[in-house]
């Protein structure tokens, strides 16, 4: 999603959707074909790997071992775990290997089992291991499929790519970075820290650094598909995970059973022009979602959205302008800076459930900055500590992996992006981009421009042999389901439209909401997803669906005096 401090927002959003709800089940029998979507033998791929294990299916099966996703709770006895070995370098398939950590939730009804549903939450760098426990899907999906979560190469449990040996080393570098640098000193310090970061990667990360591309992740995924006994892939990818799905669809089009791509990247743009891709994320993603948030807040009124009084757009811009020249001290002593403010606004736009707290925080800080101007609009009180949200860095990523070294993070985000996305090899260019983008996207232009400078000095140039750049229009064995939100901040709706256009055989379903990704947020959508995955029913084109919850729900009615209260 963004540089190391900002990546937390995306991963937190993705991973909060993982819940531990589970039902009892017995061990699954061998895979059986779906009546609606029979599986066929694998066909020769399009990436030149014919004759290798990828093409011939000669891979070792996964050696599953029963495990408990949450050792602090009773074992539901429906999960298995494994570490599956794949080639570090596919040009040397019999050479060094790395382990991919996998977790399986066995199908709830073994008699109806179709196969495996592989899951990826995005990132890049998102840990998908515990996504085997997700409650995003309807029960009929979990009855018919083993759910398989995995950490892609270099992520969390799967040979994590690490540029530092201790957290102290990392803090000494990251602590000199500013999320939204404005002054010359902030910009210089941030760019210098980024250079020190890439130097650390060159010293410490090891040979995996050269083999982190999405193309290699897809090759790993195809190995895992064969290793669990599925002759075609069933996959759901979210955010960056849609690039994994789209790449698989075009490297191995004959091996596709069903792909759900939710919150889509624009694959062609992303792989050919990283700068323009990022500019469009700022202008058409975050900035558009912010404008819609302010518009819907005003329409909801102060009874539902505390920031609605007066002119929400003007108030927001005034806050941002104030913070550009100086921080705001809260009564608690906490400081709201332009960086904490921008990071938290971006983080809040990822989920509709965060919009009311965001509105409260904005209203609270507006009262501090302009107490006279906000007094007339003070018709709804906000929590006393509401502004504290905007004083804190975006929440740390949910790390599920054991902290087995003194450096407990990993550096897979840049490991993938700097292999996939082309950028100029000139760090200072990003300062110039920031000034230009700020005019087009006043809140998020500078924020987005300073996401990619590490790729300008990344120690390992992208290798064309390990970067799939298209074509994207190979005809798959079954149509692909593309899902996009109208106001997705991180992957703008136009990207989903572009994904649909670029794929040879796909259907786009739209959900009208401010949120990143939609599966699990709309019963209408989930019914379509279930029918697609289980029965092979492709949704009707052109559908625009609604989320289950409103962005600004009506407050609960207060019972009349003397009225009985429900227990």
N, C-alpha and C positions, 0 to 999 in steps of 0.2 A: 504494500500500500504506500509506503513512504520510508523515509530514513529511519534509523534505529529508534530515536525517541518517538516518532510518529507512528511507527509500525504497531505500537501497542494498541492504538485505537482500533485498527482494523482487526487485529487478532482477538481483542477482547470482544468486539462485536460478533465475530464469527463464532467464538468458542463459548459464549454464554448460551448459545443455542443448543449446546450439548447437555442433555440431562441424563440422569442415571436410571430413568424408569425402565423396567424390564419385566418380562413375564417368563414363567418357567417354560422350558422346552427340553426335549431330549436331543441327543446327538443327531446331526443331520445325515441322511443317506447320501450316496453319490449324486451328483447333479443329474437332473432329468430335464428334458426339453420342455419349454412352455408350449401348450396347445396352440396359442396364438402366434408365438414367435419361435418356431423351431430353429435350433442352432445347427449350423453347418460346419464342415471342416474349415479350418483356417486357410486363407488364401495367401498367395505371395504378397508381401508388403511392397510399398512404393518407395522405400528408403534405401534400397540397395542391399538389404540384409539377407536376401534369399540364400539358403544353404546353411545359415547359422541356426542356433537354437531358437532364435526369434521366429524363424520361418518354419522350421521343421517340427516345433513343439517338443523337442527333446530337452526338457528341463526337469529338474528334481521337484517332486511334489512338496508342498508346504508341510512341515512337521509341527502340527498344532499341539499346544499344551494347555490344559484348562487353567484359567486365571480369573482373578477378581478385579474388575476395574477400579474399585474403591475399597482397599483393604480395611478401612475404618468401618465398613458396613458388612452385614452378612453376605456371603457369596451367593449370588443368584443362580450360579451353576449353569449359565447359558453362554459363557464367554470362553474363548480360546485365544492364545497369543502365540506369536512366532517371530523369529528374526530370519528373514529370507535373504540369501546371498545372491547378489547380482554383480555383473562385471563393473569394475571401476571405469574402465575404458572399453567401449564396445568395439573399438578397432582391435582390441586384444581380448577376445571373449574368454580365453582360457588363462588369462593373467590374474592380477590381483582383484579381489572382490571386496565389496562393502555390504553391510547388513541393512535391510529395510525392515523396520519394526512394524508388525501388523497385529491388529486385533479383530476378532470375528465374533459377532453375535449370531448364534445359530438360528436358522429359520424357525419361527414359532410353530409351524405345522409341517413336520418333515414329509408327510404324505403329499403336500402341495408344493413342495420346494421346487423353484425354477432354477435357481443358481445363486450367484453372488452379486450384490450391489456394492461396487467400490465407491468410496466417498472421498472428496477432497475439499477442504474449507477455503482454500485460496492462500493469499499472502502476496507474493511468494514468501515462504517461511512459516506458513500456518501448520501447526501440528494437527494431523488428522487422525491420530491413533485412537483417541477416545470418541471419535465420531461414530464408532460402532455402537455407542450408547445413545445416539441422538434420538430425540422424540419428534423430529421434524416431519416424519412420514406417518401416514395412516396405518392402522394395525394390519390391513390387508397386505401392505408392502412387507412389513416385518414377519408376517406369516409365511410369505412365499420366497423370501430372499434371506440368505446370510448377509448381514451388513458388515462390510469390511472397511475399517479405517486403517490408515497407514501414515507414517511420517515419511515424506519424500526424502530422497538422498540429501544429506547435509542438514537435515532438520531434526531437532530435538533428540529422539532416541536412535535415529538412523545415521550413525557416524556424523555427528553434528560438525558443521564447518565452523571452526573457531579461529578468530584472528588474534585472540589474547589468551594468556595463560591464567590470569587472575582478574577478578572484578575490579580490583584497584587499578590495574593497567587500563582497563576499559574506561573507568570513570575519569582517569586523568586525560583521556582523549575526548570522550563524549561531553565531559563537563565544560569544555571550551567551545562547544558548539551552541549557537543560538537558533532556535527553531525558525524564527522569522527575523533574520538580521536586517537592520536598517542602516545603522551608522557604519562609517568606514571601518572602525575598530571591530565592530561585531562581524562584519563581512570578512575582514582579513583573518580574524581569529577562527571563524568557522571554516573558511577554506583551508587554512593551515591545519586545523584539526582533522579535516577530511583527508588531507594528504598524509598526515601521520597515521590515520586509520588504515589507508590502503598500504602504507609501508609495513604496518603490523601484519596485515593479511599476507603480504609477500613473504614475511619472515616465518609465520607461524602456521598458516592454514594447511600447507601440505599439498599433495598431488590432487586431492579431490577438487581443489580450487579450479582446475582446468576442465572439470567434467560436471558442471552444475546446471547445464542448460535444460530448458523444458523438453527438448528433444530426448535427452537422456532420461528424464523423469518418465516420459511416455514409453520409452523402451523398457524401463523397469516395470511399469504398469502392465505392459503386454506380457512380460515374463510372469508376473504374479497371476494374471488372468489364466495363463496356461497351468500354472502350478496349483491352482485351486480346482482345476478340472473343467473350467468353462471354455467352450470353443468359440464363444463370442462375448464381447464385453458389455456389461450393464454398468453404467457409471453416472454419478451425479456430481457435478463440479460447480463450485460457487466462486464468484469473483475471479481471481487468477486461475482457479480451477477450471474455468471455462476455456482457457487457453490450452490446458492439458487435454480437455475433451476434444476441442477443435483440431488440435495437432494429431491426436490419436485417430480421429475420423478421417484424416487425410493421409496419414502414414499407413494406416491399416483399414481402409474403408470396408473391406469385405468381412472384417471381424467385429463389426458394430452390431450389437443387438438392440440397445436402447441407450441414448445419452440425454440427460437433462442438464442443460447449461443455464445457470441462474446468476444474473448480475454480470453481464458479459463484457469482456474486453473487445476491442476491435483488433483482431489478430493481425491483419495485414498492416495496419498503421503501426501497431506496437512493435512489430518485428522489423519495420523499415525506417521509422522516424520517431525515435524516442522523445525528442524535443517537442514535436508537434502533438504527439500523443499526450504528453504531460500538460501542454498548454490547453488542450481540449478538456482534460480532466478538470482543470481549474475553472475554465469559462463555462463549459456546458454541463459540468457535474456539480462540484461543490457550490459554485456561485449561483447556479440555477436552483439548486435545492434550498439554499439559504433564502433566495427571493421568494420561493414558494412557501417556506416556513413563515416568513414575515407576512405574506399575503393571507395565508390561512389563519394565522394568529389574529390579524385584524378582523377578518370575517367572523371568527368565533366569538369575539367580544371579550371584555374583561372578566366576565363571569367564568369563562373557560380558559382564557389565556391572559395572564397578568400583564404581559407586555403590550397588550392591544391598545391601551389608552394613548391618545394623541396620534402621532404618526410613527408607527413602529420602524419603518425604513429610515426615517430621519434620526430617530433615537439611536438605532443601531450604528449608523454611520458616525454619529457624534461620539459614541463610545470608542469606536475603532480609531477615529482621528485623535481623540484625547490620548489613547494608549500609545499611539505612534510616537508621541513626544515625551511620554513619561508614564510611570506606573501609578496605580491607585492603591492606597493603603486601606485595608478594611479595618473595622473596629477590633477584629481579632489580632491585628498586626500582620496578617497575610498580605502579600503583594500580588495584585493582578497586573500582569505584563501583557504586552502585545502577543508574545509567544504563548503564554498559558491561555489567554483569551482565544486566540485563533485555533489552537490545538483542541480546546474543549468544545468550541462551536462545531468544528469539523467532526469530532467524535460524537457529538449529540445528534448530528444529522444522519448518522448511520442507523438509527432505530427510532421509530415513532414513539416508543415508550420513554425516550429521553427528551422529547420536545417540551413537555410541560416544565420539567426541572430547568431546562435551558431558558425558557421564557421567564421563570422566576428569578434565575440568576441575572439575566439581562436587566430586568426591572429593578432588582436590588442595587446593581452597580450604577444604573442610570440615576437612581435617587441620590447616590453618593456624589456623583459627578455634577448633577444638576438638580439639587434639592428644590430650588424654587420652581423650575420648569415642570418637575414631576409631581408637585403637590396637588395640582388641580386634577391629575389623573389617578390619584391614590384612592381608588374605589375598592380595590381588592388587596388585602394584605398578602405578603409573601413570607415564607419562612425566614426567620431571623438570620439564618446562616446560608441563605440561598446563593449569595454572591461568592461564597467560598469555593463553589464549583469552578468558577472561572480563574481562581488563583492557583489551582493545582495542575501539574502536568497531566496530560491524558493518561489514563490508568495503565499500569504495567500490563504487559501481555500475560495471559494465563498460560503459565508454563506447566505442562504436565510431566515433562521428563524429569527423571531424578537428577539432582544436582551433584553429579559424580566428579566434577572437577572444580577447582577454585574459581573458574570462569563459568558462570551458570547460564549464560545466554548462548546464542549461536548467530552466525553472520550469513545465513542462507538467503536473506532478502536481497542483499547486493550480489551475493554469489550467483543468483539466478538472473537478476535484472541486468547486471553488467555483462553477462554472456548473451542475453537475448536482445536487449534494446540498444540500438546504435546511438551514441552521443558524441559530441565533439570532444577531442582530447585537449581541452582548454578550460581549466576550472574557472578562470576569470570570466568566461563567456556567460556563466550562469548569473553573475551579478548584473550583466547587461540585460539578460532575459528578464530578470526580476523587475527591473524598472519598466520594461515594455509591458510585461504581463499585468503588472499592478494597475495599469490604465484600463485594461480590459476586464480584470477581475480584482477589484479593490481589496477584497478580504483575503482571497486565496491565491492570487497570482504570485506574490513573492514567496508565500508558503510552499507552493508547488515547485517553483523554480529552484529552490534550494534543496530539493529532494535528491537530485541526480549527480551532484559534483563528484562523488566517489568514483563513478564510472569513467570520469575523465582521466583518472590516474590509476584505474584498476590494474593490478599487476599482470593479469592474464587476459590478453585480447580475445575477443570472441573468435571461435573457430567455426568456419563455415560448415565443416564436416559435422559439427555438432549443434547446428542451429537450423531448425526447420523454418523457412520463411515463405512457404507456399509451394505450389498452389493450394488454395483453400476450397476448391470446388470439386473434389473427387466425390463421386456418387457413392453413398454409403449403402450397406445392405438393408438399412431401415432408416426412416426419417429421424432427424434430430429435433428434440423439443427445446426451444430457446425461450427463456423467460426474462422479461425486463420490467423494471419499475419506471414509471414516468418521471420520477424525481429521485433517482438514485444518485447520491453524491459522489461516490468513488468510481463507479462505472456508469457514466451517463447513459440515458435511454437510447441516444443515437448509436452508441456502441452496440447495443443489442440489435437495433435495426440493421446495422452494418454486418454483424455476425450472421444474421438471418439471410442477408443478401449474398454474402460471400460463400456460405455453405451451399452445396448443390441441392440438397434435399432437407429442408427444415421447415418448422412452423413456429412463428413468434406468438407468444401469449403475453399480454400486457397486464400489469397490476398498477392501479392508480394510487400511489402513495410515496411518501418521503421516507425512504429506507433503502439500505443496501441489501439486496437479495430478498426473495419473496416466499419461497417454499417454506411452509410452516406458519405463514402469516395470513393466509387466506384459505378458508375452507373450500371455496370455489376452485381455487388453483389446485389445492391438494387432491381434490377429487379427479381432476384432469391428469395430474401426475400419476396417481395410483392406477388409473385406467391405462395410461400409456405404459407404465413399467410392467404391470401384471398382465394386462390383456393385449397389449400392443396397439391400443386404440389411439390414433393420432388426433389431437384436438383440432377443432375447426379453426381456420385462420381468422385473424382479425378480432379476436375476443379481447375485451378490456374488462378486467375484473376488479372487484373492490376488496380491500383488506378487511379482516374481521373487526379491527378496532379503529376508532377515529384518532386522528392526531391530537385533537383537543376534546376529549369526551365531556359530556354534560356532567356537572357535579351531582352527586347523589342527592335525591330529594330528601328534605328534612320532614319527618312525620309531624302531623299536626298535634298540638297539645292534647294529651289524653288518648291519642291513637295507640293501638297495640303495636309493639315492636316484634319483629320476627326474631326467633332465637338462633 
